Amino acid sequence: MSTCGKQCEVYTRIVGYFRPVQRWNDGKKEEYKFRQEYLEEKGLQNEFKKVQAAPEVSVPLKGIPAEI
């Protein structure tokens, strides 16, 4: 495989938006070392636990009619 030799700008998603890796601050670069890649196939191999939801509680709010 040949390469063109040009620089490639790489983006990654951080907190919901994409940002160029080149512009990461020192803290973000350090954090990168501890990131774990999510692989769907691996995640689906885990057993899922069924958890019972907490019972619904009705709490009257001061100044708001109960029928709302």
Secondary structure, DSSP 4 states (H G I P E B T S, - for coil): ----------EEEETTEEEEGGG--HHHHHHHTT-----HHHHHTSPPPP-PPPPP-----TTS-TT-
